[in-house]
Amino acid sequence: MNAYIFPGQGAQFVGMGQDLYDSRPEAKALFEQANEILGFRITDLMFSGTDEDLKQTKVTQPAIFLHSAILALTTPDFRPDMVAGHSLGEFSALVANQALAFEDALRLVSKRALAMQAACEANPSTMAAVLGLDDAKVEEVCQSIEGVVPANYNCPGQLVISGTNEGIDAAIEALKAAGAKRALKLAVGGAFHSPLMEPARQELAEAIAQTPFRKPIAPVYQNVNALPATDVATIKQNLIAQLTAPVRWTQSVQQMAQDGATNFVEVGPGKVLQGLVKKIAPQAQAASL
């Protein structure tokens, strides 16, 4: 069975999507539609901007979404058996399994990016990657430090934590003392997937409530609980909860493999997810669309 997986923030690079724009007329039309919806030429920033341009959350999130969603929509015979996306990638996954229309998903992604940016500015905070410790130990350390939570379960031995600046500094010291190979701050604007994103969650909840969703053609394995969903109300609820809850990527890939996925295909910029799949489910094939 084919599982299509969609990357999140961090996979962006200058030049992303240009080959699609140049080689597929239907892709070019979707990119131009996106420029109109967003009210600025995001294609200029994607194809020939600077790394700094692409690092702005309001650009990064729509850019990655567009690359992934347009690649899926313009690939002939694209029929997933199951889909999943890492954080932001869940929106691309929902376009790929036909639960969300392209333009509606883009509007939600743009709203999510701006809301997250505002939440970051209101609450200075950050994230750190922890390598070489088991999840339970990281969870234990997080519980002992106020304002710090697990944010991304990326693969065994790689967990990202989120929290206040002081909390993350304290956690880094405690995790190194507990035997982490590395614990280092990430260059991000705030504590994604933590309670500090609550204002953004409320804003996104209102937008999702007003957006039409359809019954998908394939189950989406959602970040919040790593379980397959096809019920529209459940999908919406999980998508809203995702902003303040951890991304259970390790558990999602394990569940997909358990449910029969033998082939994981990454759709979008970069190869990060393929690398994670190889560590989580080494028996499965991992490739890029």
C-alpha positions as CSV (number, residue, x, y, z in Angstrom):
1,M,0.0,0.0,0.0
2,N,1.1,3.5,-0.8
3,A,1.3,6.1,2.0
4,Y,1.9,9.7,0.7
5,I,3.6,11.9,3.3
6,F,3.9,15.7,3.2
7,P,6.6,17.8,4.9
8,G,6.2,20.8,7.2
9,Q,8.1,24.0,8.0
10,G,11.9,23.7,7.6
11,A,11.8,21.9,4.2
12,Q,11.8,25.2,2.2
13,F,14.6,26.2,-0.2
14,V,15.1,28.9,-2.8
15,G,14.0,27.7,-6.2
16,M,11.4,25.3,-4.8
17,G,8.5,24.6,-7.1
18,Q,10.0,26.4,-10.1
19,D,10.4,23.1,-12.2
20,L,6.7,22.4,-11.6
21,Y,5.7,26.0,-12.6
22,D,7.8,25.8,-15.8
23,S,7.0,22.2,-16.9
24,R,3.3,21.8,-16.1
25,P,0.7,24.3,-17.4
26,E,-1.9,23.2,-14.8
27,A,0.7,23.8,-12.0
28,K,1.5,27.3,-13.3
29,A,-2.3,28.1,-13.3
30,L,-2.5,27.0,-9.6
31,F,0.6,29.0,-8.6
32,E,-0.9,32.1,-10.3
33,Q,-4.2,31.5,-8.5
34,A,-2.2,31.3,-5.2
35,N,-0.5,34.7,-5.9
36,E,-4.0,36.2,-6.3
37,I,-5.4,34.6,-3.2
38,L,-2.4,35.7,-1.0
39,G,-2.3,39.2,-2.5
40,F,1.4,39.0,-3.2
41,R,3.6,37.1,-5.6
42,I,4.8,34.3,-3.4
43,T,6.2,32.6,-6.5
44,D,8.8,35.4,-6.8
45,L,10.0,34.6,-3.3
46,M,9.9,30.9,-3.8
47,F,11.8,30.9,-7.1
48,S,14.2,33.7,-6.6
49,G,13.9,35.2,-3.1
50,T,16.5,34.9,-0.4
51,D,16.7,32.4,2.5
52,E,15.6,35.2,4.8
53,D,12.4,35.9,2.7
54,L,11.5,32.2,2.9
55,K,12.1,32.0,6.6
56,Q,9.2,34.4,7.4
57,T,6.4,32.1,8.8
58,K,3.8,33.9,6.6
59,V,5.9,32.9,3.5
60,T,7.3,29.6,4.6
61,Q,4.0,27.9,5.4
62,P,2.1,28.8,2.2
63,A,5.3,28.1,0.1
64,I,5.7,24.5,1.4
65,F,2.0,23.9,1.2
66,L,1.9,25.1,-2.5
67,H,4.9,23.0,-3.5
68,S,3.4,19.8,-2.0
69,A,-0.3,20.3,-2.9
70,I,0.4,21.4,-6.5
71,L,2.8,18.4,-7.0
72,A,0.0,16.1,-5.8
73,L,-2.7,17.7,-7.8
74,T,-0.8,17.7,-11.1
75,T,0.6,14.2,-10.9
76,P,-1.3,11.8,-13.1
77,D,-3.0,8.8,-11.5
78,F,-2.4,10.2,-8.0
79,R,-4.3,7.7,-5.8
80,P,-3.2,7.5,-2.2
81,D,-4.2,4.5,0.0
82,M,-3.4,6.7,3.0
83,V,-1.9,10.1,3.7
84,A,-0.2,12.0,6.6
85,G,1.6,15.4,6.9
86,H,4.1,16.6,9.4
87,S,2.5,19.6,11.2
88,L,1.8,22.1,8.3
89,G,2.0,19.1,6.0
90,E,-1.4,17.9,7.3
91,F,-3.1,20.6,5.2
92,S,-1.3,19.4,2.0
93,A,-2.3,15.8,2.9
94,L,-6.0,16.9,3.2
95,V,-5.9,18.4,-0.3
96,A,-4.2,15.2,-1.7
97,N,-7.0,13.0,-0.2
98,Q,-9.7,15.5,-1.5
99,A,-11.0,16.5,2.0
100,L,-10.1,20.1,1.3
101,A,-10.3,22.2,-1.9
102,F,-6.9,23.7,-2.9
103,E,-8.0,27.4,-2.5
104,D,-9.7,26.8,0.9
105,A,-6.6,25.0,2.2
106,L,-4.4,27.8,1.0
107,R,-6.5,30.4,2.9
108,L,-6.4,28.3,6.0
109,V,-2.6,27.9,5.8
110,S,-2.1,31.6,5.3
111,K,-4.4,32.3,8.3
112,R,-2.6,29.7,10.4
113,A,0.8,31.2,9.5
114,L,-0.2,34.8,10.4
115,A,-1.9,33.6,13.6
116,M,1.2,31.6,14.7
117,Q,3.5,34.6,13.8
118,A,1.3,36.8,16.1
119,A,1.3,34.3,18.9
120,C,5.1,34.1,18.7
121,E,5.4,37.9,18.9
122,A,3.1,38.0,21.9
123,N,4.9,35.3,23.8
124,P,8.7,35.2,23.1
125,S,9.5,31.5,23.1
126,T,11.5,28.8,21.2
127,M,12.1,25.1,20.5
128,A,15.0,22.7,20.9
129,A,16.0,19.4,19.3
130,V,16.9,16.6,21.6
131,L,19.0,13.7,20.2
132,G,19.9,10.4,21.6
133,L,17.5,10.1,24.6
134,D,14.4,7.9,24.7
135,D,11.0,9.6,24.6
136,A,10.0,8.7,28.1
137,K,13.2,10.4,29.6
138,V,12.6,13.6,27.6
139,E,8.9,13.6,28.7
140,E,10.1,13.2,32.4
141,V,12.4,16.2,32.1
142,C,9.7,18.3,30.4
143,Q,7.3,17.5,33.3
144,S,9.9,18.8,35.8
145,I,10.3,22.2,34.1
146,E,7.5,24.7,33.9
147,G,6.4,25.9,30.5
148,V,8.2,23.1,28.5
149,V,6.5,20.4,26.5
150,P,7.3,17.7,23.9
151,A,6.4,19.2,20.5
152,N,7.6,16.8,17.7
153,Y,8.1,13.1,18.0
154,N,10.2,12.9,14.8
155,C,11.8,9.4,15.1
156,P,13.2,7.2,17.8
157,G,16.0,9.2,19.5
158,Q,14.9,12.5,18.0
159,L,12.3,14.7,19.9
160,V,11.8,18.4,19.6
161,I,10.6,20.3,22.7
162,S,8.8,23.7,22.9
163,G,8.5,26.3,25.6
164,T,9.4,29.7,27.1
165,N,13.0,30.9,26.5
166,E,14.0,30.4,30.2
167,G,12.3,27.0,30.3
168,I,14.1,25.7,27.2
169,D,17.5,26.9,28.5
170,A,16.8,25.0,31.7
171,A,15.6,21.9,29.8
172,I,18.7,21.9,27.6
173,E,20.9,21.7,30.7
174,A,18.8,19.1,32.4
175,L,18.6,16.9,29.2
176,K,22.4,17.0,28.7
177,A,22.8,16.0,32.3
178,A,20.3,13.1,31.7
179,G,22.5,11.8,28.9
180,A,21.3,13.4,25.7
181,K,23.9,13.3,22.9
182,R,22.8,16.8,21.8
183,A,20.2,19.3,23.0
184,L,20.3,22.5,20.9
185,K,18.0,25.4,20.3
186,L,16.4,25.7,16.9
187,A,16.2,28.8,14.8
188,V,12.5,29.2,15.0
189,G,10.3,32.2,15.9
190,G,8.4,30.5,18.8
191,A,7.1,27.5,20.7
192,F,5.1,25.7,18.0
193,H,2.8,22.8,19.2
194,S,2.7,24.0,22.7
195,P,0.1,25.8,24.9
196,L,1.8,29.1,24.0
197,M,0.0,28.7,20.6
198,E,-3.4,28.9,22.2
199,P,-4.3,32.4,20.6
200,A,-3.5,31.0,17.2
201,R,-5.5,27.8,17.8
202,Q,-8.6,29.9,18.6
203,E,-8.2,32.0,15.5
204,L,-7.7,28.9,13.3
205,A,-10.7,27.1,14.9
206,E,-13.0,29.9,13.7
207,A,-11.6,29.7,10.2
208,I,-11.8,25.9,10.0
209,A,-15.4,26.1,11.3
210,Q,-16.4,28.2,8.3
211,T,-14.5,26.1,5.7
212,P,-16.2,23.3,3.8
213,F,-14.6,19.9,4.1
214,R,-15.6,16.7,2.2
215,K,-15.3,13.0,3.0
216,P,-11.8,12.1,1.9
217,I,-10.9,9.3,-0.6
218,A,-8.3,7.9,1.8
219,P,-7.7,8.1,5.5
220,V,-5.4,10.8,6.9
221,Y,-3.3,9.8,9.9
222,Q,-3.4,12.9,12.0
223,N,-0.6,14.4,14.1
224,V,-2.6,14.7,17.3
225,N,-3.3,11.0,17.9
226,A,-1.5,9.1,15.1
227,L,-4.8,7.4,14.1
228,P,-6.5,7.2,10.7
229,A,-9.5,9.5,10.2
230,T,-12.1,9.8,7.5
231,D,-14.9,11.4,9.4
232,V,-15.1,15.2,8.6
233,A,-15.9,16.3,12.1
234,T,-13.0,14.3,13.6
235,I,-10.6,15.6,10.9
236,K,-11.5,19.3,11.7
237,Q,-11.3,18.8,15.5
238,N,-7.8,17.1,15.2
239,L,-6.6,19.8,12.8
240,I,-7.5,22.5,15.3
241,A,-6.0,20.6,18.3
242,Q,-2.8,20.2,16.4
243,L,-1.5,23.7,17.0
244,T,-1.2,23.3,20.8
245,A,-0.5,19.5,20.8
246,P,2.6,17.5,19.9
247,V,3.2,16.1,16.4
248,R,3.2,12.3,16.9
249,W,5.1,11.5,13.7
250,T,7.0,8.4,15.0
251,Q,3.6,7.0,16.1
252,S,1.9,7.9,12.8
253,V,4.4,6.2,10.6
254,Q,4.4,3.1,12.9
255,Q,0.6,3.0,12.7
256,M,0.6,3.4,8.9
257,A,3.1,0.5,8.6
258,Q,1.1,-1.6,10.9
259,D,-2.0,-0.9,8.8
260,G,-0.3,-2.1,5.6
261,A,1.8,0.8,4.2
262,T,4.9,-0.7,2.5
263,N,5.8,2.3,0.4
264,F,6.1,5.8,1.8
265,V,6.3,8.6,-0.8
266,E,7.3,12.1,0.2
267,V,5.5,14.8,-1.7
268,G,7.0,18.3,-1.6
269,P,10.4,20.0,-0.9
270,G,13.3,18.2,0.8
271,K,13.8,14.6,1.9
272,V,13.5,15.0,5.7
273,L,10.5,12.7,6.0
274,Q,12.1,9.9,4.0
275,G,15.0,9.9,6.4
276,L,12.6,9.7,9.4
277,V,10.6,6.9,7.8
278,K,13.9,4.9,7.4
279,K,14.5,5.2,11.1
280,I,10.9,4.5,12.2
281,A,10.0,1.7,9.8
282,P,13.2,0.4,8.3
283,Q,11.3,-2.5,6.6
284,A,9.3,0.0,4.4
285,Q,10.4,1.6,1.1
286,A,10.8,5.4,1.2
287,A,11.0,7.6,-1.9
288,S,10.2,11.0,-3.2
289,L,7.5,11.9,-5.7
